[in-house]
Amino acid sequence: MSRFLIGLLLGALLFMIGTPASITNAQDSSENSGNSTDPPDLDSLMTKRYLGCEDVSYNVFDLLPTYFYRDEPDSISVLIAYWKDMCGKVEPVLRAEILASIWTNSFSEDIYDESIVDHLLWFQMKTSGVTSDWSSYLWRYPYYPASPMENLETLVVYDEFTADLADQLLPYTEPGSLERLFCHFYRGETDTLFQEIQTEPYRNTKLSQAYAANVANLKNVADLDIALTLGYWNPVGGLDQLGEHSAVGGLVGISDHLLIGRLEGEFRFGKPPDYYRIMHNDDIVFTNHYFGVYLGVAGGLRPLRTRHHALDILAGIGYDGIEVLAASDTEDSKWLNSVNLNVTLGYRLYSGSQSSTQVGLEGRYEKTFHNSDGGSDLSGSAWQIRLVFGWSGDTWRNRRLEALKTDRWER
C-alpha cells in the first residue's frame, strides 16, 4: 500500500513538472506557425501559364537554327506551324517558311498571298536602316501589322541566321527561279528583287501579279497641288481703262495622269492710269480707285506628265469683282460684279522624288461682263501671265513607289 502511494505521488509530481513545458512548447509552435517570417515558394505556386507571341518567338529563335543544323525537317515544319499559330503570318514567320521550303526542295507560291509585297517591303526597310515610324513609313491605311517579336533584341540573331541560311541555299537554286530570287533577297540583296520581278521570267508568278496590282493601285492615287501665284494682269477692250495690275493668289487642287481640278483665287491691286466713270446713287462719278478679286474653279487635262515636266490645259469659271469706290466714313464701298470665264495653258517643272516642288508658268485669257450702269464701258477681256510656286504630290505614295523600284509617271 505504501509503494502504491509512493508511486502515485511520484507520478503526480512528474506530471506537474512536465505540463508547463509541454504547454509552453505547444504555444511556441502555434505562434511560430502563425507568424513565420519565411516567404512562400512562389515558383512552385505558378502552375498556370500563358505563352504569347514574344515568348514563343524567343524560344523559336534558339530552336530553329538547332533543327536546321541537325537536319530535322519534320521538327522544323512542326515548329514553324506552331510559331505561325501563335504569331500569325508575319514577316519573320513567312521568311522561315520560304527558306525552309527551299531547303526541303518543296517551294510553292501557295505559301503566301498578295500581302507578300508588304512583308518584303517591311524586310527591305528594316535592313536599309530606316529609323522613322516604320509602321507608317511605307503604309498609310492601315499601318503595317508589325509583330510583337519585332521588339525582341534576339531578332537580330535570327536575322543573321536567316541571312546565312539563304546564302548557303543560293548555290542549290536554279537561275531565273523564285527560289534564287528569295535567297538573294533574304541574304541582304534587297535592292534587286522588285526590279527582277518586272522582267520576263517572273511575269506570270503570283509574286509578280501581287506586285503589279500594288503598283497599279498606287499610281491611281491623285496628287494634291498647293501653290502661290504671282501674276501680271493686262486688260483689253473696255477693261483697258482700268490699266495693268499685279496679281497675287493661290490654288489648291488635285491631279492625276490626265485630269486636273482646282480651286483658285487672286487679288489684283494698283491704281488705274486715269479716271473712269461709274454710276453711283443715280449720279455719274469719276474714280481712279481699283481693287480686283477673283475666286473660281477650273478643270482640264494634263496631256503631258513625266517625272519632272507637265503641260496643263484648263477651262474655268468664277466670280470677278471690282471695287470701284473705297469705303468712307459715310458710305460703304461700291463693287461691280461679274462672271469670269477663262482658259489657261500652263507648264510645270517638278523636282524631288518623294515630295515634288513645283515651279510653273501659266498664261490665262479671261472674259468678264462688268456693268457700270451708265458709266464707262467696262466690258472686255484680259490676259494674264503668272508664275506658280508650290508643292505637288503624295509623299507617302511616292515614297512607297520608290521603294518598289518603279516610276510613278510611267504609263
BELCOR-V630256 format. One record per residue. N is the residue number from 0. RES is the residue in three letters. PHI is phi as a letter, one per 30 degrees, with the letter a starting at -180 (NA if undefined). PSI is psi in degrees with one decimal (NA if undefined). NEAR is the number of other ideal C-beta (glycine too) atoms within 10 Angstrom. Layout:
n:N res:RES phi:PHI psi:PSI near:NEAR
n:N res:RES phi:PHI psi:PSI near:NEAR
This chain:
n:0 res:MET phi:NA psi:-39.8 near:5
n:1 res:SER phi:d psi:-37.0 near:6
n:2 res:ARG phi:d psi:-37.4 near:7
n:3 res:PHE phi:d psi:-44.0 near:8
n:4 res:LEU phi:d psi:-40.7 near:9
n:5 res:ILE phi:d psi:-42.6 near:10
n:6 res:GLY phi:d psi:-39.9 near:10
n:7 res:LEU phi:d psi:-41.8 near:10
n:8 res:LEU phi:d psi:-41.1 near:10
n:9 res:LEU phi:d psi:-40.6 near:10
n:10 res:GLY phi:d psi:-41.6 near:10
n:11 res:ALA phi:d psi:-38.1 near:10
n:12 res:LEU phi:d psi:-44.4 near:10
n:13 res:LEU phi:d psi:-39.4 near:10
n:14 res:PHE phi:d psi:-41.9 near:10
n:15 res:MET phi:d psi:-34.6 near:9
n:16 res:ILE phi:d psi:-39.1 near:9
n:17 res:GLY phi:d psi:-27.0 near:10
n:18 res:THR phi:d psi:-47.3 near:10
n:19 res:PRO phi:e psi:-41.2 near:9
n:20 res:ALA phi:d psi:-40.2 near:9
n:21 res:SER phi:d psi:-42.6 near:10
n:22 res:ILE phi:d psi:-42.3 near:10
n:23 res:THR phi:d psi:-42.9 near:10
n:24 res:ASN phi:d psi:-38.9 near:10
n:25 res:ALA phi:d psi:-41.7 near:10
n:26 res:GLN phi:d psi:-42.3 near:10
n:27 res:ASP phi:d psi:-41.0 near:10
n:28 res:SER phi:d psi:-40.9 near:10
n:29 res:SER phi:d psi:-42.2 near:10
n:30 res:GLU phi:d psi:-39.3 near:10
n:31 res:ASN phi:d psi:-36.9 near:10
n:32 res:SER phi:d psi:-26.1 near:8
n:33 res:GLY phi:d psi:-20.1 near:7
n:34 res:ASN phi:b psi:41.1 near:7
n:35 res:SER phi:d psi:139.8 near:9
n:36 res:THR phi:c psi:-4.1 near:5
n:37 res:ASP phi:d psi:127.0 near:5
n:38 res:PRO phi:d psi:151.4 near:6
n:39 res:PRO phi:d psi:157.8 near:8
n:40 res:ASP phi:d psi:90.0 near:8
n:41 res:LEU phi:d psi:-34.0 near:7
n:42 res:ASP phi:e psi:-37.5 near:7
n:43 res:SER phi:d psi:-19.6 near:7
n:44 res:LEU phi:d psi:-17.7 near:8
n:45 res:MET phi:d psi:75.1 near:8
n:46 res:THR phi:c psi:-15.4 near:6
n:47 res:LYS phi:c psi:144.0 near:5
n:48 res:ARG phi:b psi:158.3 near:6
n:49 res:TYR phi:b psi:118.8 near:5
n:50 res:LEU phi:c psi:119.4 near:10
n:51 res:GLY phi:c psi:179.9 near:12
n:52 res:CYS phi:e psi:-42.0 near:18
n:53 res:GLU phi:d psi:-40.8 near:15
n:54 res:ASP phi:d psi:-46.5 near:14
n:55 res:VAL phi:d psi:-44.0 near:18
n:56 res:SER phi:d psi:-40.3 near:25
n:57 res:TYR phi:e psi:-39.0 near:16
n:58 res:ASN phi:d psi:-37.4 near:14
n:59 res:VAL phi:d psi:-39.3 near:24
n:60 res:PHE phi:e psi:-25.8 near:20
n:61 res:ASP phi:c psi:-39.4 near:12
n:62 res:LEU phi:d psi:-38.5 near:14
n:63 res:LEU phi:d psi:-49.3 near:22
n:64 res:PRO phi:e psi:-37.0 near:17
n:65 res:THR phi:d psi:-43.9 near:12
n:66 res:TYR phi:d psi:-34.6 near:19
n:67 res:PHE phi:d psi:-45.1 near:20
n:68 res:TYR phi:d psi:-30.3 near:8
n:69 res:ARG phi:d psi:-5.4 near:10
n:70 res:ASP phi:h psi:58.2 near:9
n:71 res:GLU phi:b psi:79.5 near:13
n:72 res:PRO phi:d psi:-36.0 near:14
n:73 res:ASP phi:d psi:-42.2 near:9
n:74 res:SER phi:d psi:-38.8 near:15
n:75 res:ILE phi:d psi:-45.3 near:22
n:76 res:SER phi:d psi:-45.7 near:16
n:77 res:VAL phi:d psi:-41.7 near:12
n:78 res:LEU phi:d psi:-44.6 near:20
n:79 res:ILE phi:d psi:-39.5 near:20
n:80 res:ALA phi:d psi:-42.4 near:12
n:81 res:TYR phi:d psi:-41.7 near:14
n:82 res:TRP phi:d psi:-42.5 near:24
n:83 res:LYS phi:d psi:-37.5 near:15
n:84 res:ASP phi:d psi:-35.3 near:10
n:85 res:MET phi:d psi:-31.4 near:17
n:86 res:CYS phi:c psi:-12.8 near:19
n:87 res:GLY phi:i psi:176.0 near:12
n:88 res:LYS phi:d psi:72.0 near:15
n:89 res:VAL phi:c psi:172.5 near:21
n:90 res:GLU phi:e psi:-50.7 near:22
n:91 res:PRO phi:d psi:-33.7 near:23
n:92 res:VAL phi:d psi:-46.3 near:23
n:93 res:LEU phi:d psi:-38.0 near:21
n:94 res:ARG phi:e psi:-44.2 near:21
n:95 res:ALA phi:d psi:-41.2 near:22
n:96 res:GLU phi:d psi:-45.7 near:20
n:97 res:ILE phi:d psi:-47.9 near:25
n:98 res:LEU phi:d psi:-36.4 near:26
n:99 res:ALA phi:d psi:-38.9 near:22
n:100 res:SER phi:d psi:-34.2 near:18
n:101 res:ILE phi:d psi:-39.2 near:23
n:102 res:TRP phi:d psi:-38.2 near:19
n:103 res:THR phi:c psi:7.0 near:12
n:104 res:ASN phi:h psi:38.0 near:9
n:105 res:SER phi:b psi:26.7 near:11
n:106 res:PHE phi:d psi:137.3 near:19
n:107 res:SER phi:b psi:145.3 near:10
n:108 res:GLU phi:d psi:-3.0 near:14
n:109 res:ASP phi:d psi:-13.6 near:8
n:110 res:ILE phi:d psi:-33.1 near:15
n:111 res:TYR phi:b psi:166.6 near:18
n:112 res:ASP phi:c psi:-160.1 near:11
n:113 res:GLU phi:d psi:-17.1 near:13
n:114 res:SER phi:d psi:-4.2 near:15
n:115 res:ILE phi:e psi:-33.7 near:20
n:116 res:VAL phi:d psi:-42.2 near:21
n:117 res:ASP phi:d psi:-41.8 near:16
n:118 res:HIS phi:d psi:-39.5 near:19
n:119 res:LEU phi:d psi:-40.0 near:26
n:120 res:LEU phi:d psi:-40.2 near:21
n:121 res:TRP phi:d psi:-45.0 near:24
n:122 res:PHE phi:d psi:-42.7 near:20
n:123 res:GLN phi:d psi:-42.8 near:18
n:124 res:MET phi:d psi:-41.2 near:18
n:125 res:LYS phi:d psi:-42.9 near:16
n:126 res:THR phi:d psi:-15.4 near:16
n:127 res:SER phi:d psi:-8.9 near:11
n:128 res:GLY phi:i psi:20.8 near:6
n:129 res:VAL phi:d psi:132.7 near:13
n:130 res:THR phi:c psi:3.4 near:7
n:131 res:SER phi:d psi:-169.5 near:8
n:132 res:ASP phi:d psi:97.9 near:9
n:133 res:TRP phi:e psi:-37.1 near:16
n:134 res:SER phi:d psi:-18.1 near:14
n:135 res:SER phi:b psi:-2.4 near:13
n:136 res:TYR phi:d psi:-46.3 near:19
n:137 res:LEU phi:c psi:9.4 near:21
n:138 res:TRP phi:b psi:147.4 near:19
n:139 res:ARG phi:b psi:-65.2 near:12
n:140 res:TYR phi:b psi:104.0 near:6
n:141 res:PRO phi:d psi:178.4 near:8
n:142 res:TYR phi:d psi:160.8 near:13
n:143 res:TYR phi:d psi:130.0 near:18
n:144 res:PRO phi:d psi:76.1 near:13
n:145 res:ALA phi:d psi:140.9 near:15
n:146 res:SER phi:d psi:152.1 near:19
n:147 res:PRO phi:e psi:-24.7 near:13
n:148 res:MET phi:d psi:-16.5 near:25
n:149 res:GLU phi:d psi:-18.4 near:16
n:150 res:ASN phi:d psi:-5.8 near:10
n:151 res:LEU phi:d psi:132.9 near:17
n:152 res:GLU phi:d psi:-29.0 near:7
n:153 res:THR phi:d psi:-6.6 near:14
n:154 res:LEU phi:d psi:-30.7 near:17
n:155 res:VAL phi:d psi:-40.6 near:10
n:156 res:VAL phi:d psi:-40.7 near:12
n:157 res:TYR phi:d psi:-42.4 near:21
n:158 res:ASP phi:d psi:-40.2 near:18
n:159 res:GLU phi:d psi:-37.8 near:11
n:160 res:PHE phi:d psi:-47.1 near:16
n:161 res:THR phi:d psi:-33.0 near:19
n:162 res:ALA phi:d psi:-42.4 near:14
n:163 res:ASP phi:d psi:-39.3 near:14
n:164 res:LEU phi:d psi:-45.3 near:22
n:165 res:ALA phi:d psi:-38.5 near:23
n:166 res:ASP phi:d psi:-38.4 near:14
n:167 res:GLN phi:d psi:-29.3 near:14
n:168 res:LEU phi:d psi:-24.8 near:19
n:169 res:LEU phi:e psi:-45.8 near:17
n:170 res:PRO phi:d psi:-16.6 near:8
n:171 res:TYR phi:c psi:7.4 near:12
n:172 res:THR phi:c psi:156.5 near:19
n:173 res:GLU phi:d psi:140.8 near:8
n:174 res:PRO phi:e psi:138.2 near:6
n:175 res:GLY phi:i psi:5.8 near:13
n:176 res:SER phi:c psi:157.0 near:15
n:177 res:LEU phi:d psi:-32.9 near:23
n:178 res:GLU phi:e psi:-44.2 near:20
n:179 res:ARG phi:d psi:-37.9 near:18
n:180 res:LEU phi:d psi:-45.0 near:20
n:181 res:PHE phi:d psi:-37.4 near:23
n:182 res:CYS phi:d psi:-42.9 near:23
n:183 res:HIS phi:e psi:-43.1 near:19
n:184 res:PHE phi:d psi:-49.4 near:22
n:185 res:TYR phi:d psi:-13.0 near:26
n:186 res:ARG phi:d psi:-1.3 near:18
n:187 res:GLY phi:k psi:-4.6 near:12
n:188 res:GLU phi:d psi:70.8 near:14
n:189 res:THR phi:d psi:-7.7 near:19
n:190 res:ASP phi:d psi:-6.2 near:14
n:191 res:THR phi:c psi:-24.7 near:12
n:192 res:LEU phi:e psi:-48.4 near:21
n:193 res:PHE phi:d psi:-23.4 near:20
n:194 res:GLN phi:d psi:-40.6 near:11
n:195 res:GLU phi:d psi:-40.2 near:18
n:196 res:ILE phi:d psi:-5.3 near:23
n:197 res:GLN phi:d psi:-3.7 near:15
n:198 res:THR phi:c psi:170.0 near:10
n:199 res:GLU phi:e psi:-44.5 near:8
n:200 res:PRO phi:e psi:-18.7 near:14
n:201 res:TYR phi:c psi:2.8 near:19
n:202 res:ARG phi:d psi:-29.1 near:11
n:203 res:ASN phi:c psi:10.7 near:8
n:204 res:THR phi:d psi:158.3 near:15
n:205 res:LYS phi:d psi:-36.7 near:17
n:206 res:LEU phi:d psi:-45.9 near:20
n:207 res:SER phi:d psi:-38.1 near:18
n:208 res:GLN phi:d psi:-39.6 near:15
n:209 res:ALA phi:d psi:-38.9 near:20
n:210 res:TYR phi:d psi:-47.1 near:23
n:211 res:ALA phi:d psi:-40.3 near:15
n:212 res:ALA phi:d psi:-38.4 near:12
n:213 res:ASN phi:d psi:-45.5 near:21
n:214 res:VAL phi:d psi:-41.9 near:21
n:215 res:ALA phi:d psi:-42.4 near:9
n:216 res:ASN phi:d psi:-38.9 near:10
n:217 res:LEU phi:d psi:-37.9 near:17
n:218 res:LYS phi:d psi:-18.5 near:17
n:219 res:ASN phi:d psi:-4.6 near:10
n:220 res:VAL phi:d psi:123.4 near:17
n:221 res:ALA phi:d psi:155.5 near:15
n:222 res:ASP phi:d psi:145.9 near:23
n:223 res:LEU phi:c psi:127.4 near:14
n:224 res:ASP phi:c psi:126.7 near:23
n:225 res:ILE phi:b psi:126.9 near:14
n:226 res:ALA phi:a psi:154.7 near:22
n:227 res:LEU phi:c psi:148.8 near:13
n:228 res:THR phi:b psi:143.1 near:21
n:229 res:LEU phi:b psi:119.8 near:14
n:230 res:GLY phi:b psi:163.8 near:20
n:231 res:TYR phi:b psi:114.1 near:14
n:232 res:TRP phi:c psi:122.4 near:24
n:233 res:ASN phi:b psi:103.0 near:15
n:234 res:PRO phi:d psi:153.8 near:23
n:235 res:VAL phi:b psi:166.4 near:11
n:236 res:GLY phi:i psi:-144.5 near:14
n:237 res:GLY phi:d psi:-30.4 near:17
n:238 res:LEU phi:d psi:-13.0 near:22
n:239 res:ASP phi:e psi:-25.4 near:16
n:240 res:GLN phi:d psi:-23.6 near:19
n:241 res:LEU phi:d psi:-16.7 near:26
n:242 res:GLY phi:i psi:173.4 near:17
n:243 res:GLU phi:d psi:146.8 near:15
n:244 res:HIS phi:b psi:153.1 near:21
n:245 res:SER phi:d psi:152.5 near:13
n:246 res:ALA phi:b psi:138.8 near:19
n:247 res:VAL phi:b psi:132.2 near:14
n:248 res:GLY phi:a psi:-163.6 near:20
n:249 res:GLY phi:a psi:167.7 near:15
n:250 res:LEU phi:b psi:150.7 near:18
n:251 res:VAL phi:b psi:129.5 near:13
n:252 res:GLY phi:a psi:-178.1 near:20
n:253 res:ILE phi:b psi:152.3 near:14
n:254 res:SER phi:a psi:152.5 near:21
n:255 res:ASP phi:b psi:-150.1 near:14
n:256 res:HIS phi:d psi:-33.3 near:15
n:257 res:LEU phi:b psi:-38.0 near:10
n:258 res:LEU phi:c psi:148.0 near:12
n:259 res:ILE phi:b psi:141.6 near:23
n:260 res:GLY phi:b psi:138.6 near:15
n:261 res:ARG phi:a psi:156.8 near:21
n:262 res:LEU phi:c psi:129.8 near:14
n:263 res:GLU phi:b psi:155.7 near:22
n:264 res:GLY phi:a psi:161.3 near:16
n:265 res:GLU phi:a psi:160.5 near:22
n:266 res:PHE phi:c psi:136.3 near:14
n:267 res:ARG phi:c psi:139.0 near:24
n:268 res:PHE phi:b psi:164.2 near:14
n:269 res:GLY phi:k psi:147.7 near:15
n:270 res:LYS phi:d psi:147.5 near:12
n:271 res:PRO phi:d psi:161.4 near:18
n:272 res:PRO phi:d psi:-20.3 near:12
n:273 res:ASP phi:a psi:172.3 near:10
n:274 res:TYR phi:d psi:151.6 near:12
n:275 res:TYR phi:b psi:164.7 near:22
n:276 res:ARG phi:c psi:143.2 near:17
n:277 res:ILE phi:b psi:158.7 near:22
n:278 res:MET phi:c psi:124.3 near:15
n:279 res:HIS phi:b psi:120.6 near:16
n:280 res:ASN phi:h psi:44.8 near:7
n:281 res:ASP phi:i psi:17.8 near:7
n:282 res:ASP phi:b psi:150.0 near:8
n:283 res:ILE phi:d psi:126.2 near:13
n:284 res:VAL phi:b psi:135.7 near:15
n:285 res:PHE phi:c psi:135.5 near:11
n:286 res:THR phi:b psi:148.0 near:18
n:287 res:ASN phi:b psi:27.3 near:13
n:288 res:HIS phi:c psi:142.9 near:16
n:289 res:TYR phi:a psi:133.6 near:19
n:290 res:PHE phi:a psi:122.7 near:17
n:291 res:GLY phi:c psi:147.0 near:21
n:292 res:VAL phi:b psi:136.5 near:18
n:293 res:TYR phi:b psi:136.9 near:22
n:294 res:LEU phi:b psi:121.4 near:14
n:295 res:GLY phi:a psi:-177.4 near:19
n:296 res:VAL phi:b psi:155.3 near:14
n:297 res:ALA phi:b psi:149.6 near:21
n:298 res:GLY phi:b psi:154.6 near:13
n:299 res:GLY phi:a psi:-154.3 near:20
n:300 res:LEU phi:b psi:154.5 near:13
n:301 res:ARG phi:b psi:83.9 near:19
n:302 res:PRO phi:d psi:-20.3 near:11
n:303 res:LEU phi:b psi:126.4 near:12
n:304 res:ARG phi:a psi:115.1 near:21
n:305 res:THR phi:b psi:-172.8 near:12
n:306 res:ARG phi:e psi:-33.6 near:14
n:307 res:HIS phi:b psi:-5.1 near:12
n:308 res:HIS phi:b psi:149.6 near:12
n:309 res:ALA phi:a psi:148.6 near:24
n:310 res:LEU phi:b psi:127.0 near:14
n:311 res:ASP phi:c psi:140.8 near:23
n:312 res:ILE phi:b psi:119.9 near:14
n:313 res:LEU phi:b psi:153.3 near:22
n:314 res:ALA phi:b psi:139.1 near:13
n:315 res:GLY phi:b psi:163.9 near:20
n:316 res:ILE phi:b psi:144.2 near:12
n:317 res:GLY phi:a psi:-173.4 near:20
n:318 res:TYR phi:c psi:134.8 near:13
n:319 res:ASP phi:b psi:118.1 near:24
n:320 res:GLY phi:b psi:141.5 near:17
n:321 res:ILE phi:b psi:121.6 near:22
n:322 res:GLU phi:d psi:112.2 near:17
n:323 res:VAL phi:c psi:-20.8 near:26
n:324 res:LEU phi:b psi:130.4 near:16
n:325 res:ALA phi:d psi:156.8 near:13
n:326 res:ALA phi:d psi:144.9 near:10
n:327 res:SER phi:b psi:-176.8 near:8
n:328 res:ASP phi:d psi:-25.2 near:4
n:329 res:THR phi:c psi:-18.4 near:5
n:330 res:GLU phi:b psi:152.8 near:11
n:331 res:ASP phi:d psi:166.1 near:9
n:332 res:SER phi:d psi:160.4 near:12
n:333 res:LYS phi:c psi:132.5 near:18
n:334 res:TRP phi:b psi:145.5 near:13
n:335 res:LEU phi:c psi:125.8 near:20
n:336 res:ASN phi:c psi:148.1 near:13
n:337 res:SER phi:a psi:159.6 near:17
n:338 res:VAL phi:d psi:143.1 near:13
n:339 res:ASN phi:c psi:117.9 near:20
n:340 res:LEU phi:c psi:132.5 near:17
n:341 res:ASN phi:b psi:158.5 near:22
n:342 res:VAL phi:b psi:146.2 near:15
n:343 res:THR phi:b psi:138.7 near:21
n:344 res:LEU phi:c psi:124.6 near:14
n:345 res:GLY phi:b psi:153.4 near:19
n:346 res:TYR phi:b psi:140.0 near:15
n:347 res:ARG phi:b psi:139.2 near:24
n:348 res:LEU phi:c psi:122.5 near:14
n:349 res:TYR phi:c psi:147.8 near:22
n:350 res:SER phi:b psi:152.0 near:11
n:351 res:GLY phi:j psi:138.1 near:15
n:352 res:SER phi:c psi:-20.6 near:14
n:353 res:GLN phi:c psi:-53.9 near:14
n:354 res:SER phi:c psi:130.2 near:15
n:355 res:SER phi:c psi:108.9 near:23
n:356 res:THR phi:d psi:136.4 near:13
n:357 res:GLN phi:b psi:138.9 near:20
n:358 res:VAL phi:b psi:130.8 near:14
n:359 res:GLY phi:b psi:167.1 near:20
n:360 res:LEU phi:b psi:128.5 near:13
n:361 res:GLU phi:b psi:143.7 near:20
n:362 res:GLY phi:c psi:130.0 near:13
n:363 res:ARG phi:b psi:135.8 near:21
n:364 res:TYR phi:c psi:131.0 near:14
n:365 res:GLU phi:b psi:147.2 near:22
n:366 res:LYS phi:b psi:128.7 near:17
n:367 res:THR phi:b psi:168.7 near:25
n:368 res:PHE phi:b psi:54.0 near:14
n:369 res:HIS phi:d psi:139.5 near:24
n:370 res:ASN phi:c psi:115.4 near:13
n:371 res:SER phi:d psi:6.6 near:20
n:372 res:ASP phi:h psi:46.1 near:10
n:373 res:GLY phi:j psi:-4.5 near:11
n:374 res:GLY phi:d psi:-148.6 near:19
n:375 res:SER phi:d psi:147.7 near:20
n:376 res:ASP phi:d psi:109.6 near:14
n:377 res:LEU phi:c psi:16.2 near:24
n:378 res:SER phi:d psi:140.7 near:15
n:379 res:GLY phi:l psi:-155.9 near:18
n:380 res:SER phi:b psi:178.9 near:18
n:381 res:ALA phi:a psi:151.3 near:24
n:382 res:TRP phi:c psi:145.0 near:14
n:383 res:GLN phi:b psi:132.7 near:23
n:384 res:ILE phi:c psi:131.1 near:14
n:385 res:ARG phi:b psi:148.7 near:22
n:386 res:LEU phi:c psi:145.3 near:14
n:387 res:VAL phi:b psi:129.4 near:24
n:388 res:PHE phi:b psi:124.5 near:13
n:389 res:GLY phi:a psi:-154.0 near:18
n:390 res:TRP phi:b psi:141.2 near:16
n:391 res:SER phi:b psi:134.8 near:22
n:392 res:GLY phi:k psi:-172.0 near:23
n:393 res:ASP phi:b psi:103.1 near:20
n:394 res:THR phi:e psi:-45.4 near:13
n:395 res:TRP phi:d psi:-47.3 near:18
n:396 res:ARG phi:d psi:-45.0 near:19
n:397 res:ASN phi:d psi:-38.3 near:19
n:398 res:ARG phi:d psi:-41.3 near:16
n:399 res:ARG phi:d psi:-41.5 near:23
n:400 res:LEU phi:d psi:-36.5 near:23
n:401 res:GLU phi:d psi:-41.1 near:14
n:402 res:ALA phi:d psi:-30.5 near:19
n:403 res:LEU phi:d psi:3.8 near:21
n:404 res:LYS phi:i psi:48.2 near:16
n:405 res:THR phi:b psi:154.2 near:19
n:406 res:ASP phi:d psi:123.9 near:13
n:407 res:ARG phi:d psi:-18.4 near:22
n:408 res:TRP phi:c psi:12.1 near:15
n:409 res:GLU phi:d psi:125.8 near:10
n:410 res:ARG phi:d psi:NA near:7
